[in-house]
Amino acid sequence: MQSIMDMLAQKDALKFVAAIEPIFKSALHLPKGLVSFFVEIAPLVAGFVGIVSGVTALAALTGGTWLAGYGMTGSGAGLTVSALFGLVTAALLLLAVKPLHEKKVAGWMLLFWITVLSFVVNVVLIVLTPYFSTGIIGAILGVVISMYVLFEMKSMYGATMVEVVKEAAAKIENSLEDK
């Protein structure tokens, strides 16, 4: 069975990351100290947001509307999509804590894919709930700012994308040999 990181580091997924990176590489760079600060607090923020997302999503799915309003949007299908996304986000964020703490590229990859998933879910919520609060402009601004910060942080994580590709290829090759 493939791990989440193996799925997120497949060839096509890495090509997607590589295609987006040049957009942000030419942008103005944040001060190194600020980027280091973001890298240092990333595991704490991921853990905290992961817990809050999980609790609010479970509350929304189980009818605990007293708590669901802190992270869920809409009603009916919109609330269900938002809650399910909250659970997926919570799981991925909690999985990212250890590699982020160890400054491994796996943690960065998880944050990247959470950002992509967040954008997709925001677009779905815009369709399902026309009164969705952030709208398309908010969704685009959110993903652009998140990606900008992520690509600024990327160099602070151990492996390069080439090393990630080689490691993923080796794992796939080993799994094929085992069969």
N, C-alpha and C positions, 0 to 999 in steps of 0.2 A: 504494500500500500504506500502511495506517495505521501510525503509529508506536505504540509502547507507551503513550507519554504521551497520544496522541490517544484511545486506547481507554480509558485510565484516567480521562480527563477528559470522557467523554461525558455527556450530559444526565442519564441515569438514575444514573450513577456519582456525579455531583456532588450529585444529590438525596439519595443515600444518605449521603454525607458530611454534608450539611446537616441531615439528620434526626437524626444521631447527635450532632452538635456541642452542642445545647442540654443534653444530659445532663451534659456535662463543663463547660459554661460556668458553671453555678451552683455548682460545687464550690469548695472553698477553693483559693486560688491559691498556687503555689510562689513563693518569693522571686525577684525579677527576676534577681539575680546567678546563682542556680542554673539558671534557664531559659537564660540567656546561655551558661553553661558547657556545658549540654547541646547547645545549638545549635552551639557552637564545636567540640565533640568529635564531633558526629554524623558528619561525613564520615570521620574516622579510624576510628570504630567500624564504620561501614558498610563501609569498605574491608577492615578486618581480618576482620570476621565474614563478609563476602562471600568472601574468599579461603579461610578455614577451612572454611566451608560447602561451597564448591566442591570442595576437596581431599577432605574426608571423604565427600562424596556420590560422587565418582568412585571413591574407594577402596572404598566399600560396593558400588557397582555392578560393579566389576571384581574383586571377591573379596578385596580388601585389608582383611581383617577386623582386622588389627593396628592400623589407623588409624580404621576406621569407628566403633568404639565411642565415639569422642569427640563424635559428633554424631548418630548414627543410633540408632533405637530399634526393637526387635523383630527378628523373623526372617520369612522368607518374604515374604508380601504386605506386611506392616507395614514390613519393612526396605526393600522396593522403593519403597513410597509415600514413606517417610521420605527415602530417597536422591534420588528424583525431586524432591520438594519442596525438598531441600537444593540441588539444581542450579538450580531456578527462583529460590529465595531468593538464592542467590549471584549470579545474573545481575542480578536486580533491585537488590540492594544495590550491586553494582559500577556499575550504571547510575545509581544515586542519588548517588554520591560527588561528581561534578562539580556538579550542581545544589544539593546540600547545601552544598558549599564556597562556591558563589556566592550562597547564601541565597535560592534561587529556590523558589517554591511547588511546582515539579515534583518536587524532592527530597522535600519533605514528603509529597506525594501518593504517591510510591513507598513511603515508609515506612508510610503509612496502609494501602495495599493489601497490603503484606507482612504487616502485623499481622492484617488480615482473613483473608488466605490461611493464615497460621499457625494461627489459631483453627479454621478449617475443617479443616485437615489434622490438628490435634490431635483433633478430634471423629472424623474418619475413623479415625485410629490407635486411638482408644479402642474403636471398633467392631471393627477388624481384630485388635487385640492386647489382649485383656481385661486383661492384666497391665501395660498401658502405664503408665509410672511416675507421670505427673502426674495422670491422671484428669481428670474433668470439672471438678472444683473448681479444679485447677491451671490448666486451660485458660481458665476464666472469669476467675480472678484475673490470669492473664498478660495477657489481652486488655484487661481493665479498667485495669490499671496502665499498660500500653503506650499505650492510647488517652488516658488522663488526661495522661500526659507529652507525647504528641504534640499534643494540643489546647492544652496550656500553651505549647508551642513554636511553634504555628502563626502567631501574630502576628509572630514574628521573621523570617518569610519574606516576601519582597518583595510579591507580588501578593495581592490578596484573592480569594476564591472567585468573586466577580462578574467580576473581570478574567480569571480562568482560563476561565470559561464563555464570555465574549466572544471570547477568543483561540481557544478550541476551535471555536466557531461560525464564526469567520472562516476557520479552516483547512479546515473541512468545506465551507464555501461555496466557497472557492477550489478545492478538489479537484473539486467538482461542476462548476465552470465550466471546468476543464481538460479534462473529459471531453466 
